[in-house]
């Protein structure tokens, strides 16, 4: 999960370096939107917010929720 996100960010940086803004934007969009949706589903399905566990919520906000 983390390596896929890192690869997408590296690819986006390569597109930016090449001056291809459209592919950079699409790469970021298709990489980060699913990550955010996964984190939101983990927060609401597992009800981590209601358990008063701020560390778990912080990990979800930093996109590290699947590691929990």
Steps between C-alpha positions, in 0.01 A plus 500: 500500500771744598725401210218557252446850637873571495526379140211725398667799666830425326323466166319828562833669573640361176202638308550838665869498411408420137247784498196280443245652737200301378657159570634626833152610605340174386763293680445688825124482461492124436751432779379723781121486466485121555738537796273758658192287441666196658594704805149643536346156474740365763416786735124461467471123468729420790369798700848605608378851574249391764751290694696809604820377337673814372811314380293280269316804366833673439628197311188506282551869428861430400376224263654229718174345616550160329807443714282505811 
